[in-house]
Amino acid sequence: MNLSLAYLEAVDIPLWSILIPLSIYLLYLYGTSPFKLWKKLGVPGPAPVPFFGNTMDLYGPDSSKAAYAKWHSHYGRVYGIYFFRHPALVVTDPELMKQILVRDFNSFRDRMSYDGNILLNREVASGVFFAKGDVWKRIRGIVSPSFSIAKIRAMTGMVNRSAERLGEHVLNFAKDGIPWGAKLFYGAYALDVVTGTGFSIDVDSVSNLDEPFTRHGRSLFIYKNSVKFLAFLAGSLPAVMSIINKYLKVGFFKTEDMDFFDESIKYMVKERKEDSSKLKYNDFLQHLISAEAETGGDDVGSKLSPEEIVAQGIMLFIAGYETASSTLQFLTYELTKHPDVLSKITAEIEEVIGTQEPTYDLCLNLKFTEAAINETLRLYPPLSVLTRQCSQPTTLNGWDLPANTAVVMPLYNIQRDPEFWKDPDTFNPDRFVEGSTSYEPYNPFTYIPFGVGPRLCVGMKLGMLEMKLSLIHILRRVSFTKATPEKLHINDFTSILQPSMPIMIHATPRC
């Protein structure tokens, strides 16, 4: 090295003129080194850009929905892309999806993590949605009984109370001729359901939109542009982002929201443990507390740690808020555009429920209402993209995939694919009603808004009940007449579909 430096000095070549090109070259190698996999395996796909792979198209102004549609037209139902430097196989073939999600589930048990979960907040890392491997399996087994049909039946009265409050508020808006924000009020209702069924707290979020649980729950899904920048940095230069995160503690969800839910759940757990009255709670939190591991106990492998209890509680807020409120806002929007469907739902509610208090079993008879919810979930899935990641070297479709290779299934595109659905962009609940002229049997792997297989959404049945009850109590009182904006523009940066402008609903009293 000394000889080299001496030579450079002798020929009067500045050291920086060598180091800068060398650094650029090494940086280029780093940015492109993973991009050989799909070419090596003979998998077609778009050309990647150094560091970013194909992510610029996914996060560009045309949205990931448009990118997947463009790639599908060029490369077919299976092709390879790169999330930054992370290889991902995009699959829209139902048989391959069945293999990934069901038959070979043990190889594809985890969700994709293109950045090593650098931005995943510590408070939710062990939540059932994000957990991996055997940790996920243990937690899923503990959480699932909380959502049994028997427990959901027992929760119906509480959900009815929240839905009735929502109905009264919507009626007051209708009487005053004032439009109401669909996501705002459905979100408050969803949080009422979560706090009631999950924690036995009656916060009445619909009446008080600035109540702390409501405010922080709503804030979870309001993203700043800085989040997109951090996501790009974490994906393209994870080592740099890891250092930043170590000192700044930035995350996907806002710190103030995580702190609020973390402290609130810990306080509720402490309060219940210290409660001398030993009051019996029949809710999600009590089930988690009952499953807490005693330090040093023999059964720690089948129990939850205190941190895992908090993570499941926060996940209940995240999942319970977004899925129901988003689906209801899109359904209500579609009902204003299709008054014939609105009339059929209203008539079915009058026939099946009448004036009596709706029960879980009565709601099972709302077949057309459920079809309308299903059609909404087809057009606007809660997650526009479903992902998996192989935990070990795996052969799929004749290709030998290395461990940690991701699989991406763009549900939004699959559930609007004209090969699978007639008039795919048309809102037509009758396609889910057996015996109707529009009904056609469909491949179950072309409609999976709640997922499928062992990682099927654990709260699906409660979510369906929650949505039906809200419609019952609202449509007993009002009829939807108009929605704005006239045409929706939907953002999908986080795989969660959100209108670029809030949906506002106009309604008139029915009596």
C-alpha positions in Angstrom: 0.0 0.0 0.0 2.9 2.4 0.8 4.4 1.6 -2.6 1.1 2.3 -4.3 0.8 5.7 -2.5 4.4 6.5 -3.3 3.7 5.7 -7.0 0.6 7.9 -7.1 2.6 10.7 -5.5 5.5 10.2 -8.0 3.2 10.4 -11.0 1.2 13.3 -9.4 -2.2 11.5 -9.4 -4.5 12.7 -6.6 -5.7 10.0 -4.3 -9.3 11.2 -4.4 -9.3 10.6 -8.2 -8.9 6.9 -7.5 -11.0 6.5 -4.4 -14.1 8.3 -5.7 -14.5 6.2 -8.9 -13.7 3.1 -6.8 -16.3 4.0 -4.2 -18.9 4.6 -6.9 -18.1 1.3 -8.5 -18.4 -0.6 -5.2 -21.6 1.2 -4.4 -23.0 0.2 -7.8 -22.0 -3.4 -7.2 -23.8 -3.3 -3.8 -26.9 -1.8 -5.4 -27.1 -4.3 -8.2 -25.7 -7.5 -6.7 -29.1 -9.2 -5.9 -30.5 -8.6 -9.4 -29.2 -11.9 -10.9 -31.7 -14.3 -9.4 -34.6 -14.1 -11.9 -32.4 -14.1 -14.9 -30.5 -17.1 -13.6 -33.8 -19.0 -13.0 -35.3 -17.9 -16.3 -38.1 -16.0 -14.7 -39.4 -13.1 -16.9 -39.9 -9.7 -15.4 -39.2 -5.9 -15.7 -35.6 -4.7 -15.5 -34.6 -3.4 -12.1 -33.0 -0.1 -11.2 -29.9 -0.1 -9.0 -30.8 0.0 -5.3 -34.5 0.5 -5.9 -35.2 -2.6 -8.0 -38.8 -2.1 -9.4 -40.0 -0.1 -6.4 -40.1 3.2 -8.3 -42.9 1.8 -10.4 -44.8 0.5 -7.4 -44.6 3.7 -5.4 -44.9 6.0 -8.5 -47.8 8.3 -9.3 -49.7 5.6 -11.1 -49.8 3.4 -8.0 -48.9 -0.3 -7.5 -52.3 -1.4 -9.0 -51.3 0.1 -12.3 -47.8 -1.3 -12.2 -49.0 -4.9 -11.6 -51.6 -4.5 -14.4 -48.8 -3.3 -16.8 -46.5 -6.1 -15.8 -49.2 -8.7 -16.1 -49.9 -7.7 -19.7 -46.2 -8.0 -20.5 -45.1 -11.1 -18.5 -48.2 -13.1 -17.7 -49.4 -14.6 -14.4 -45.9 -15.3 -12.9 -42.9 -13.0 -13.1 -40.1 -11.7 -11.0 -39.5 -8.2 -9.6 -37.3 -6.7 -6.9 -38.6 -4.7 -3.9 -35.5 -2.6 -3.6 -32.8 -5.3 -3.4 -35.2 -8.1 -2.3 -36.4 -10.6 -5.0 -40.1 -11.2 -5.1 -42.1 -13.5 -7.3 -45.4 -12.0 -8.4 -48.1 -14.7 -8.7 -51.7 -14.3 -10.0 -52.2 -18.0 -10.9 -54.9 -19.5 -8.6 -53.3 -23.0 -8.5 -49.9 -21.6 -7.6 -51.5 -19.4 -4.9 -53.2 -22.5 -3.5 -49.8 -24.2 -3.3 -48.2 -21.2 -1.6 -51.0 -20.4 0.9 -52.2 -23.9 1.8 -50.3 -26.9 0.5 -46.7 -25.6 1.1 -47.8 -23.3 3.9 -44.9 -24.4 6.2 -42.4 -23.1 3.7 -44.3 -19.9 3.1 -45.5 -19.1 6.6 -44.2 -15.6 7.1 -45.1 -12.3 5.5 -42.6 -10.5 3.3 -40.1 -8.2 4.9 -38.0 -6.4 2.2 -36.2 -4.2 4.8 -35.7 -6.7 7.7 -38.6 -4.9 9.5 -36.4 -2.0 10.3 -39.4 0.4 10.4 -41.7 -2.0 12.2 -42.4 -0.5 15.6 -41.1 -2.5 18.6 -44.6 -2.4 20.2 -46.2 -4.5 17.4 -43.3 -6.7 16.2 -44.7 -9.7 18.0 -48.3 -9.0 17.0 -50.1 -11.9 15.4 -50.1 -10.1 12.0 -46.4 -9.5 11.9 -45.0 -12.4 14.0 -42.9 -15.1 12.2 -42.2 -18.8 12.4 -42.9 -20.7 15.6 -43.6 -17.4 17.5 -46.5 -16.7 15.1 -47.8 -20.3 15.5 -47.8 -20.1 19.3 -49.5 -16.7 19.4 -52.1 -17.6 16.8 -53.0 -20.7 18.8 -53.5 -18.5 21.9 -55.4 -15.7 20.2 -57.8 -17.7 18.0 -60.2 -18.9 20.8 -61.0 -15.2 21.5 -62.9 -15.1 18.2 -64.9 -18.3 18.5 -68.6 -18.1 17.4 -69.7 -18.5 21.1 -67.6 -15.5 22.1 -68.9 -13.4 19.2 -72.5 -14.2 20.1 -71.8 -13.0 23.6 -70.4 -9.7 22.2 -73.4 -8.9 19.9 -75.2 -6.8 22.5 -72.2 -4.5 22.9 -71.7 -4.2 19.2 -75.4 -3.4 18.8 -75.1 -0.6 21.3 -72.3 1.0 19.3 -74.1 0.5 16.0 -77.3 2.1 17.4 -75.3 5.2 18.5 -73.9 5.4 15.0 -77.3 5.2 13.5 -78.6 8.0 15.7 -75.8 10.3 14.7 -76.3 9.6 11.0 -80.0 10.3 11.4 -79.3 13.7 13.0 -77.0 14.6 10.1 -79.8 13.6 7.7 -82.4 15.7 9.6 -80.0 18.7 9.4 -79.2 18.1 5.8 -75.4 17.8 6.6 -73.1 15.3 4.9 -71.0 13.2 7.1 -67.5 11.8 6.7 -67.8 8.0 6.0 -64.3 7.0 7.2 -64.4 9.4 10.2 -67.6 8.1 11.7 -67.3 4.4 10.6 -63.8 4.6 12.1 -65.1 5.9 15.4 -67.7 3.1 15.4 -65.0 0.5 14.7 -63.0 1.8 17.6 -66.1 1.7 19.8 -66.4 -2.0 18.9 -62.7 -2.6 19.5 -62.6 -0.9 22.9 -65.8 -2.7 24.0 -65.2 -6.2 22.8 -61.5 -6.1 23.4 -61.2 -4.1 26.7 -64.7 -3.7 28.1 -64.4 0.1 27.8 -67.3 2.2 26.7 -65.7 5.3 25.1 -68.6 6.4 22.8 -66.1 7.5 20.1 -69.0 8.4 17.7 -70.1 11.1 20.1 -66.6 12.3 20.9 -64.3 12.2 17.9 -61.5 13.8 19.9 -61.6 11.1 22.6 -58.0 9.8 23.0 -58.6 6.2 21.7 -60.4 7.6 18.7 -57.9 10.3 17.9 -54.9 8.0 18.2 -56.6 5.1 16.4 -57.5 7.4 13.5 -53.9 8.8 13.5 -52.4 5.3 13.0 -53.3 5.4 9.3 -52.4 9.0 8.5 -49.0 8.9 6.9 -46.7 11.8 6.3 -44.5 12.0 3.2 -41.5 11.3 5.5 -42.7 7.7 6.0 -42.4 7.1 2.2 -38.8 8.6 2.3 -37.9 6.4 5.3 -39.3 3.3 3.6 -37.2 4.0 0.5 -34.1 4.5 2.7 -34.8 1.3 4.7 -35.2 -0.7 1.5 -32.3 0.6 -0.5 -29.8 1.2 2.3 -30.9 -0.9 5.3 -27.5 -0.5 7.1 -27.9 3.3 7.0 -31.5 3.2 8.1 -30.6 0.8 11.0 -28.2 3.4 12.4 -30.7 6.2 12.0 -33.4 4.1 13.7 -31.1 3.2 16.6 -30.8 6.8 17.6 -34.1 8.4 16.4 -36.5 5.5 17.0 -38.5 6.2 13.9 -41.1 3.7 12.8 -43.9 3.0 10.4 -46.5 4.0 13.0 -46.1 7.3 14.8 -44.3 7.2 18.1 -47.0 9.2 20.0 -49.7 6.7 18.9 -47.6 3.7 19.8 -46.8 5.2 23.2 -50.5 5.9 23.9 -51.7 2.4 23.2 -48.6 0.8 24.9 -49.2 2.8 28.1 -53.0 2.3 28.0 -52.9 -1.4 27.6 -50.2 -1.9 30.2 -52.2 0.2 32.7 -55.4 -1.9 32.0 -53.4 -5.1 32.6 -52.0 -3.8 35.8 -55.4 -2.5 37.0 -57.0 -5.9 36.4 -54.3 -7.8 38.2 -54.6 -5.5 41.2 -58.4 -5.5 41.2 -59.3 -6.9 44.6 -62.9 -7.6 43.5 -61.7 -10.1 41.0 -64.4 -8.9 38.6 -64.7 -11.4 35.7 -64.3 -9.8 32.2 -65.3 -11.6 29.1 -63.1 -9.8 26.6 -60.0 -10.1 24.5 -57.7 -8.6 27.0 -58.8 -10.9 29.8 -58.1 -13.9 27.5 -54.6 -12.6 26.9 -53.9 -12.0 30.6 -55.0 -15.5 31.3 -52.4 -16.7 28.8 -49.6 -14.7 30.3 -46.4 -16.7 31.1 -45.2 -16.9 34.6 -41.5 -16.1 34.7 -39.6 -19.4 34.8 -42.8 -21.5 34.5 -42.8 -24.8 32.7 -45.5 -23.8 30.2 -43.8 -20.6 29.0 -43.6 -22.1 25.5 -47.4 -22.0 25.2 -48.0 -18.6 26.9 -47.5 -14.9 26.2 -44.9 -12.6 27.5 -46.1 -9.1 28.9 -44.7 -7.5 25.7 -46.6 -10.0 23.5 -49.9 -9.2 25.4 -49.4 -5.5 24.6 -48.6 -6.3 21.0 -51.8 -8.3 20.5 -53.8 -5.5 22.1 -52.3 -2.9 19.8 -52.9 -5.2 16.7 -56.6 -5.4 17.7 -56.8 -1.6 17.4 -55.0 -1.5 14.1 -56.8 -4.4 12.4 -60.2 -3.7 14.0 -60.2 0.0 13.0 -59.0 -0.2 9.4 -60.7 -3.3 7.9 -64.3 -2.5 9.0 -64.1 1.3 8.5 -62.6 1.1 5.1 -65.0 -1.6 3.8 -68.0 0.3 5.2 -67.0 3.6 3.6 -66.5 2.0 0.2 -69.8 0.0 0.5 -71.7 3.1 1.4 -70.2 5.0 -1.5 -71.3 2.2 -3.9 -74.8 2.1 -2.4 -75.2 5.8 -3.3 -74.3 4.9 -6.9 -76.6 1.9 -7.0 -80.0 2.7 -5.4 -81.4 -0.6 -6.5 -78.9 -2.5 -4.3 -79.6 -0.1 -1.5 -83.3 -0.8 -1.7 -82.8 -4.6 -1.7 -80.6 -4.4 1.4 -83.1 -2.1 3.2 -86.0 -4.5 2.3 -84.0 -7.5 3.5 -83.2 -5.9 6.8 -86.9 -5.1 7.3 -88.0 -8.6 6.4 -85.3 -10.5 8.4 -84.8 -8.3 11.4 -87.8 -6.0 11.5 -87.9 -4.0 14.7 -86.3 -6.6 16.9 -82.8 -6.3 18.2 -80.5 -8.1 15.7 -78.6 -11.2 17.0 -75.7 -13.0 15.5 -77.9 -15.8 14.2 -80.5 -13.4 12.7 -77.7 -11.6 10.9 -76.6 -14.9 9.2 -79.9 -14.7 7.3 -79.0 -11.4 5.7 -77.8 -13.1 2.5 -78.0 -10.2 0.1 -76.5 -7.8 2.6 -73.6 -10.2 3.0 -73.3 -10.5 -0.7 -73.0 -6.6 -1.0 -70.3 -6.7 1.7 -68.5 -9.5 -0.2 -68.7 -7.5 -3.5 -67.2 -4.5 -1.7 -64.4 -6.6 -0.4 -63.8 -7.9 -3.9 -63.5 -4.4 -5.4 -61.7 -2.9 -2.4 -59.8 -5.6 -0.5 -58.5 -4.5 3.0 -55.0 -5.3 1.8 -54.5 -4.7 -1.9 -51.4 -7.1 -1.9 -50.9 -10.3 0.0 -47.3 -11.4 0.6 -45.4 -14.4 1.8 -41.7 -15.3 2.2 -40.2 -18.7 2.1 -38.3 -19.6 5.2 -36.1 -22.2 3.5 -34.9 -23.1 0.0 -38.1 -24.1 -1.8 -39.1 -25.4 -5.3 -42.1 -23.6 -6.8 -43.3 -24.0 -10.4 -40.0 -25.8 -11.2 -37.9 -22.9 -9.9 -35.5 -23.4 -6.9 -36.1 -20.3 -4.8 -33.5 -19.4 -2.2 -34.5 -18.9 1.4 -36.1 -15.5 2.1 -37.4 -15.1 -1.4 -40.7 -13.2 -1.3 -44.0 -14.0 -3.1 -46.4 -11.2 -3.9 -50.1 -11.7 -4.8 -51.8 -8.5 -5.9 -55.3 -9.1 -4.6 -56.7 -5.9 -6.0 -55.8 -7.0 -9.5 -56.7 -10.6 -9.1 -60.2 -9.8 -7.8 -60.8 -7.5 -10.8 -59.3 -9.8 -13.4 -61.6 -10.2 -16.4 -60.5 -13.8 -16.8 -61.9 -14.6 -13.4 -64.8 -12.1 -13.1 -67.4 -10.9 -15.6 -67.6 -7.1 -15.8 -64.9 -7.0 -13.0 -65.1 -3.3 -12.3 -68.9 -3.3 -11.9 -70.4 -3.4 -8.4 -72.8 -6.3 -8.6 -73.6 -8.2 -5.3 -75.7 -10.7 -7.2 -72.5 -12.4 -8.4 -72.3 -13.8 -4.9 -76.0 -14.8 -4.6 -76.6 -18.4 -5.7 -79.5 -18.7 -8.0 -79.3 -15.1 -9.3 -78.8 -14.5 -13.0 -75.3 -13.0 -12.3 -74.1 -15.8 -10.1 -71.2 -17.8 -11.5 -69.1 -20.3 -9.4 -65.6 -18.8 -8.9 -62.2 -20.2 -7.9 -61.9 -19.6 -4.1 -58.3 -18.4 -4.7 -59.5 -15.5 -6.9 -61.4 -14.0 -3.9 -59.4 -13.9 -0.7 -59.9 -10.5 0.9 -59.3 -12.0 4.4 -56.5 -14.3 3.3 -56.8 -18.0 3.2 -55.2 -21.0 4.8 -53.7 -21.1 8.3 -53.1 -17.3 8.3 -56.7 -16.5 7.5 -57.8 -13.3 9.3 -58.7 -14.4 12.8 -61.3 -11.6 13.3 -63.2 -12.2 10.1 -66.5 -13.3 11.6 -66.6 -10.5 14.1 -65.8 -8.0 11.3 -68.7 -9.3 9.2 -71.1 -9.0 12.2 -69.9 -5.5 12.9 -70.5 -4.4 9.3 -74.0 -5.9 9.2 -75.1 -4.4 12.5 -73.9 -0.9 11.4 -76.0 -1.2 8.2 -79.0 -2.4 10.1 -79.0 0.5 12.5 -78.3 3.1 9.9 -80.7 1.9 7.2 -83.5 1.6 9.7 -83.2 5.4 10.1 -82.0 6.9 6.8 -81.5 6.3 3.1 -78.3 7.3 1.4 -78.7 9.7 -1.5 -75.4 11.0 -2.7 -71.6 10.7 -2.1 -68.7 12.9 -3.0 -66.3 13.0 -4.7 -68.1 11.9 -7.8 -65.2 9.7 -8.9 -62.8 8.0 -6.5 -59.0 8.2 -6.8 -57.5 5.6 -4.6 -54.0 5.6 -3.1 -52.3 2.3 -2.1 -48.8 3.2 -0.9 -49.1 1.0 2.1 -51.3 -1.7 0.4 -54.2 -0.2 2.3 -56.6 1.4 -0.1 -57.4 5.0 0.9 -59.4 7.6 -1.1 -57.2 10.7 -2.0 -60.2 12.8 -0.8 -62.5 11.9 2.1 -65.8 10.3 1.1 -68.8 12.4 2.3 -72.2 10.9 2.5 -75.6 12.6 2.1 -78.7 11.0 3.6 -82.4 11.6 4.2 -84.5 10.4 7.1 -86.7 7.4 6.4 -89.3 8.5 9.0 
